[in-house]
Amino acid sequence: MRVPYGCPIPLRVFCVTGGDYAAAGPLLCIKPVNMPPERIFYVRVLPKLVVTLAFALMAIPWPERASAQAAGNAAVSPQPQNMDALLDQGYRAMYNLQFDEALRQTQAAKALAHDDPVPWMAQACAVLFREFDRVHLLRSDLFGADDKFSDGPPIAWNAQSRKEFDEALNQAEKLALARLQQEKTDPRALFALTLVNGLRADDAALLAKKKFSALSYTKAANGYAERLLARSPDYYDAYLATGMGKYIIGGKAAPVRWMLRLGGLKGSQEEGVKELTLASERGRFLAPFARILLAFDDLRHKNKTAARQKLEWLRQRFPNNPLFADEIARLNHPAAGPGQ
């Protein structure tokens, strides 16, 4: 037999049981590989020890073998749970408006697996949320009427943030499409593409005010989300993209909804609220964002009790974000109407 890989000196070990050499009992022959015959060593052993010694040599944890195994283990991609734990911290920082910390966590997550698109998508999400905060976009009065989703002049991005947003989305999309070439139902790729198109739809609808671009991205997000949820129904964060799309489409006038249906886009605000509720209750990264949208919908429909419950939940978990306390203050001290 040959001593396993990792022995400091490559050896061949075999037992000699016949001939002159073995007249007094079996010999264990030890021959260094690629050495001349005179470098052969013979060790006389008891018969019962021959097999035992052979197996012992195979079992020795030679240093080179241990190093090779350690290197092999280090080359294995980390478990997604480890990466997702970093992303949990990043999203928590994002909702607390601690954007530098949020982006630091996404950078750490990217370093764990260079082929995973989800950290890049999370980076884009943090950049967009930071931009929403900068222009004071996440306010309940935006949801007071359907037109406010898309009417009004475009809102200009911060130039550096625009660059960061586009680069993160493009890299997430590139990595996700590459993974789908290997496995067409890869859940992390489908999840990333769902959110990539959802974020582009949010940008187009709420900042750029490009209605048709927003609807086109919404349709793409829905397509990826349907594929993802058919494969992995526990990806509840995907319902944020589908729910928001249905909510926006359902708010259009009936003739517009009919035309959108012809183009493959359908939905109602009731369906949208159901899916946003599912995301808010069972989602991982985007549950707080879904709850923000639902609180605003409650305020829009004068359901102050439900809105207060959601806003209190958000305020307690993200105390560094003044948005939730401000909205609660509005509920406690509503602005006086005309003539009051």
Secondary structure, 3 states (H helix, E strand, C coil): CECCCCCCCCEEEEEECCCHHHCCCCEEEEEECCCCHHHCEEEECCHHHHHHHHHHHHHCCCHHHHHHHHHHHHHCCCCHHHHHHHHHHHHHHHHCCCHHHHHHHHHHHHHHCCCCCHHHHHHHHHHHHHHHHHCCCCCHHHHCCHHHHCCCCCCCCCHHHHHHHHHHHHHHHHHHHHHHHHCCCCHHHHHHHHHHHHHHHHHHHHHHCCHHHHHHHHHHHHHHHHHHHHHCCCCCCHHHHHHHHHHHHHCCCHHHHHHHHHCCCCCCHHHHHHHHHHHHHHCCCCHHHHHHHHHHHHHHCCCHHHHHHHHHHHHHHCCCCHHHHHHHHHHHCCCCCCCC
